[in-house]
Amino acid sequence: MSERKFAVIGHPIGHTMSPFIHRRLFELSGMSGSYDIFDISPEQLTEKYSELRTLNGYNVTIPHKPAIIPFLDKLDKKARLYGSVNTVKNGEISEGFTTDPDGFLMALKTAGIPLGKSVVILGSGGVARTFAYEAALAGCNTTIAVRPEDLPAAAALAGEIKVDVYKAYISTSLISRLNGDFDLLINATPLGMYPNTDVMAATPQLLARCANVFDAVYNPLETKLLKAARANGSKAVGGMSMLVWQAVRSHEIWDNVTYRDEDIAQLVEDSAREVAKRF
C-alpha cells in the first residue's frame, strides 16, 4: 500500500505551523500520512494542480483560499457561503471545505465560552469575516468595531452578511464609541502579536464590560488582552486553540477520526511552545 500524502499550499509559506500540528494529529489518531509544504505562487496554481490532485488531501492558506475553488468538483455548504476553502479531500472527486469556522466554535466551546446574545468584533479583515458570519448565523446582536479609516471595510462586510444571512442583526461602530455590555469580545486585529506584545486592541474600560474574550492572536499563547480579561474575571481563549481545532476538523474530514479534548488541549500548549521556540 502506497504512503498517504498530505500537504499545505500557500505563498509565501515559510513560517507555517501546519506540519507540526498535522503530524501530531496523525500520531494521535493512529492514521498514517506524510505532511509536506508546497510553496506555490498564484501564477503556478494551474500548472501545479495535477500534482495536488495526487495527494490524499491538503490544506490551503493565503493566497489560494478563493483561487482553489474553480479547480474543485464540490464544495461544502460553509465553503460556498464563505467563498473560501482551507481543506481539500481528494478521492474520486475533489471536495473543498472551510474549517476556520469550526476551529473558532470549538475554541469557544472547549473554553466554556458561549457565543452570546451580544458580540463585538474588533477589526474588519479576513479573520473578522469568519467571526462576523458565525455570530450572525448564531443570531447574535453583532457589532463590527474599527478605527475611522476602516469604517468603509466594516460597512461592506456588514452589508454582505445582511444579504447572505437571513435576519442578521449586525452593525458597525468606531471602537472609541462602543457603548453597553457585551457577552463576547473578539479581537480580530494583529494587536498584541509577537514581537509587539505590550499592546492590546481593547481599553481596560471596554474589557470591563465584556463577559468573555476571544483573541485571534496565537503568538504569544497568552496575550496582554487575555491576561487583562482573566484579571477581570472573564473567561478568555486565544487563537492557538482555533488554529489547532481547525486542523482537527481537517482530519475528521479526511479520516473520520475523533480526538480527546485533553489531547487537543495539550497540543495547543505544545504548539505555542513550538511557535515561541521558532519565532
C-alpha positions, 0 to 999 in steps of 0.5 A: 500500500502506497504512503498517504500524502498530505500537504499545505499550499500557500505563498509565501509559506515559510513560517507555517505551523501546519506540519507540526500540528498535522503530524501530531494529529496523525500520531494521535489518531493512529492514521498514517500520512506524510505532511509536506509544504508546497510553496506555490505562487498564484501564477503556478496554481494551474500548472501545479494542480495535477500534482495536488490532485495526487495527494490524499488531501491538503490544506490551503492558506493565503493566497489560494483560499478563493483561487482553489475553488474553480479547480474543485468538483464540490464544495461544502455548504460553509465553503460556498457561503464563505467563498473560501476553502482551507481543506481539500479531500481528494478521492474520486472527486475533489471536495473543498471545505472551510474549517476556520469556522469550526476551529473558532466554535470549538475554541469557544466551546472547549473554553466554556465560552458561549457565543452570546446574545451580544458580540463585538468584533474588533477589526474588519479583515479576513479573520473578522469575516469568519467571526462576523458570519458565525455570530450572525448565523448564531443570531447574535446582536453583532457589532463590527468595531474599527478605527475611522479609516476602516469604517468603509471595510466594516460597512461592506462586510456588514452589508454582505452578511445582511444579504447572505444571512437571513435576519442578521442583526449586525452593525458597525461602530468606531471602537472609541464609541462602543457603548453597553455590555457585551457577552463576547469580545473578539479581537480580530486585529494583529494587536498584541502579536509577537514581537509587539506584545505590550499592546492590546486592541481593547481599553481596560474600560471596554474589557470591563464590560465584556463577559468573555474574550476571544483573541485571534492572536496565537503568538504569544499563547497568552496575550496582554488582552487575555491576561487583562480579561482573566484579571477581570474575571472573564473567561478568555481563549486565544487563537492557538486553540482555533488554529489547532481545532481547525486542523482537527476538523481537517482530519475528521474530514479526511479520516473520520477520526475523533480526538480527546479534548485533553489531547487537543488541549495539550497540543495547543500548549505544545504548539505555542511552545513550538511557535515561541521556540521558532519565532 
